[in-house]
Amino acid sequence: MQSITDIAAEIVAREGGYVNDPDDPGGATKHGVTIHTMRRLGLDLNGDGTVDATDVQQLDRAQAVAIFVEHYYERPGIDRLPQVIRSSVFDMYVNAGAHAVRILQRLLVDMRIPVEVDGAIGPQTIAAAARAAAAAPDHLADAYGVARRNYYYDLADRRPASRKYARRRDGGKGGWITRAEEFISPRYHLTAAQHQQRTAAWG
């Protein structure tokens, strides 16, 4: 079984290096850590009294892994969720914050397990997730991964500037979709034709 540090290192590798895409609300980002996160944590790496894009550029992989483990895994309480979904929820939390938890909570509601959809992992969500994992251990991880994928498509439906993250220029699956499908069994992956059909309305 992988350690959480190993999983965090995989997320860092998946996120890639420094980017500052004007279409990305996260702003300047390196290894998946945004400038907003660095400002919240007060990470003035060059010691000039401000946290700006220069500090983001100086962030190294080890620092990013440490940030993810502490602030995106342990503090939100992902370590208290069933093992079968921890990696996927963790990966999604790095990518989308509390939306990762809301996706899980909505899924639990769809499974007729009552839980408040508030984006926070508390005793109610922990108990509900454990109940779902016990009832459908082979289903929960795939169901959550599919819900993640749907979230990305729906977000791109609403926000045209984000469509490039869900669909490549050649029409294939974008990074968001392939990222979600890394946590879904191959039998539930969309075919190229299904993906194209889902995104056809984007023009």
Phi and psi in degrees as a GROMACS rama.xvg file:
@    title "Ramachandran Plot"
@    xaxis  label "Phi"
@    yaxis  label "Psi"
@TYPE xy
-69.0103  147.061  GLN-2
-79.4949  162.454  SER-3
-65.1122  -30.9374  ILE-4
-64.7472  -39.2465  THR-5
-63.8538  -42.2307  ASP-6
-63.8638  -42.1303  ILE-7
-63.0497  -38.7796  ALA-8
-63.7762  -35.8241  ALA-9
-66.3606  -38.9634  GLU-10
-63.422  -43.7053  ILE-11
-59.0111  -43.944  VAL-12
-64.0503  -38.5015  ALA-13
-67.885  -35.3105  ARG-14
-71.1595  -33.6422  GLU-15
87.9671  -171.091  GLY-16
-84.8039  -151.47  GLY-17
-74.919  132.774  TYR-18
-142.446  152.516  VAL-19
-143.768  73.2061  ASN-20
-85.3643  121.592  ASP-21
-62.5887  -19.2339  PRO-22
-86.1927  -5.64052  ASP-23
-99.2822  115.541  ASP-24
-59.4694  -18.6511  PRO-25
-69.5386  -17.7402  GLY-26
71.51  -154.574  GLY-27
-56.7754  130.005  ALA-28
-142.799  141.401  THR-29
-141.446  133.057  LYS-30
54.3935  26.564  HIS-31
88.4972  -6.88894  GLY-32
-92.6919  121.147  VAL-33
-87.1014  162.996  THR-34
-62.8193  -31.7726  ILE-35
-64.8815  -41.6022  HIS-36
-64.1143  -43.787  THR-37
-64.869  -37.096  MET-38
-67.6392  -40.2727  ARG-39
-61.971  -35.5258  ARG-40
-90.2505  -3.80613  LEU-41
67.1971  36.833  GLY-42
-87.6611  80.5262  LEU-43
-89.5492  84.1287  ASP-44
-70.165  -27.9928  LEU-45
-97.8759  1.03473  ASN-46
67.4044  25.7069  GLY-47
-94.0095  5.78344  ASP-48
92.7715  -6.66453  GLY-49
-134.235  154.805  THR-50
-108.227  110.466  VAL-51
-135.49  -169.274  ASP-52
-59.7968  -28.6678  ALA-53
-63.2317  -39.1522  THR-54
-66.7883  -39.2773  ASP-55
-60.3818  -42.3596  VAL-56
-62.7392  -28.5151  GLN-57
-84.0696  -11.9245  GLN-58
-62.072  133.664  LEU-59
-105.583  172.359  ASP-60
-61.54  -42.7907  ARG-61
-62.6391  -39.5093  ALA-62
-65.3216  -41.06  GLN-63
-63.4356  -43.5137  ALA-64
-59.7201  -45.1358  VAL-65
-62.4928  -39.7603  ALA-66
-63.1253  -44.7275  ILE-67
-64.5285  -44.8159  PHE-68
-61.7258  -46.0545  VAL-69
-77.0913  -47.3201  GLU-70
-97.7598  -15.7655  HIS-71
-118.196  -4.3664  TYR-72
-123.881  -58.7304  TYR-73
-74.3572  -50.2427  GLU-74
-64.3275  -40.9756  ARG-75
-70.9738  -16.0521  PRO-76
92.1439  16.7614  GLY-77
-62.7043  -28.0228  ILE-78
-65.589  -11.3932  ASP-79
-97.9211  -0.0977563  ARG-80
-83.8234  162.859  LEU-81
-57.2062  142.003  PRO-82
-53.1168  -36.4629  GLN-83
-63.1335  -22.9898  VAL-84
-116.855  -2.29569  ILE-85
-57.4856  -48.4305  ARG-86
-60.0778  -43.7027  SER-87
-69.8263  -42.7585  SER-88
-65.364  -40.4265  VAL-89
-60.2336  -49.612  PHE-90
-59.2621  -41.9677  ASP-91
-70.467  -34.5568  MET-92
-64.4949  -39.1753  TYR-93
-61.5848  -38.1677  VAL-94
-81.6577  -33.4089  ASN-95
-137.854  9.89513  ALA-96
61.08  -140.189  GLY-97
-62.3952  -16.7825  ALA-98
-58.8296  -30.7005  HIS-99
-59.5959  -39.0162  ALA-100
-76.0131  -39.0825  VAL-101
-62.1899  -38.0058  ARG-102
-59.9131  -44.8967  ILE-103
-63.1234  -44.4286  LEU-104
-64.3995  -40.1918  GLN-105
-65.008  -37.3743  ARG-106
-63.3235  -42.5567  LEU-107
-62.2835  -41.0816  LEU-108
-61.7686  -42.7652  VAL-109
-61.6746  -28.3002  ASP-110
-85.8345  8.63134  MET-111
64.7072  35.6451  ARG-112
-113.142  104.527  ILE-113
-60.0147  132.331  PRO-114
-161.826  146.33  VAL-115
-77.2575  134.865  GLU-116
-92.0406  87.8623  VAL-117
-126.048  -0.0366681  ASP-118
77.6025  8.95022  GLY-119
-120.103  140.116  ALA-120
-94.2936  103.783  ILE-121
-121.987  -171.509  GLY-122
-55.1157  -37.2565  PRO-123
-65.6199  -46.8334  GLN-124
-66.7017  -40.6223  THR-125
-61.0526  -45.9854  ILE-126
-66.1256  -40.9344  ALA-127
-66.3485  -41.2836  ALA-128
-65.8278  -39.4258  ALA-129
-63.1052  -39.7497  ALA-130
-63.8244  -43.1067  ARG-131
-65.1928  -41.27  ALA-132
-65.4125  -37.1359  ALA-133
-69.5819  -35.9133  ALA-134
-78.1028  -34.2333  ALA-135
-143.346  64.8619  ALA-136
-61.1761  -29.2976  PRO-137
-89.7579  -3.50886  ASP-138
-109.016  -34.3439  HIS-139
-60.6616  -46.5223  LEU-140
-62.5723  -43.4351  ALA-141
-66.1678  -41.4491  ASP-142
-62.8575  -40.3074  ALA-143
-67.5665  -41.5628  TYR-144
-62.0791  -40.4079  GLY-145
-65.632  -39.6717  VAL-146
-63.7998  -37.5515  ALA-147
-60.4835  -48.3981  ARG-148
-59.3403  -43.2157  ARG-149
-63.1203  -37.8415  ASN-150
-59.8335  -45.0176  TYR-151
-63.2303  -45.8436  TYR-152
-60.6389  -45.0126  TYR-153
-64.1023  -38.6391  ASP-154
-63.3377  -42.0399  LEU-155
-68.2302  -32.2741  ALA-156
-57.7854  -43.3671  ASP-157
-82.9613  -26.0571  ARG-158
-127.649  91.8754  ARG-159
-52.8295  -33.0056  PRO-160
-64.7292  -20.4959  ALA-161
-92.0007  -4.03615  SER-162
-63.5301  -26.7179  ARG-163
-67.2924  -17.143  LYS-164
-85.138  -18.4797  TYR-165
-103.255  -21.0682  ALA-166
-140.297  127.629  ARG-167
-70.8361  168.379  ARG-168
-61.8109  -30.3671  ARG-169
-84.5585  4.78049  ASP-170
93.7726  -9.56882  GLY-171
-74.2269  179.069  GLY-172
-67.0253  131.304  LYS-173
-81.8063  178.804  GLY-174
-58.9372  -38.5344  GLY-175
-58.8924  -44.9387  TRP-176
-72.1083  -44.1387  ILE-177
-65.2308  -32.6294  THR-178
-63.8707  -46.7489  ARG-179
-62.1722  -40.1534  ALA-180
-73.4853  -13.3489  GLU-181
-63.9515  -20.0496  GLU-182
-108.593  13.1964  PHE-183
-118.645  138.586  ILE-184
-57.3191  141.136  SER-185
-51.1871  -32.8516  PRO-186
-65.0957  -16.2346  ARG-187
-104.859  5.57109  TYR-188
-70.3319  145.351  HIS-189
-75.8273  143.599  LEU-190
-74.8495  166.018  THR-191
-58.3786  -39.5881  ALA-192
-66.1774  -40.4708  ALA-193
-65.3257  -40.2987  GLN-194
-63.1944  -44.4591  HIS-195
-64.0186  -37.5655  GLN-196
-65.4503  -40.6439  GLN-197
-65.3656  -30.6751  ARG-198
-103.235  3.76419  THR-199
-58.6332  -34.5442  ALA-200
-69.492  -11.9255  ALA-201
-75.7204  -12.4385  TRP-202
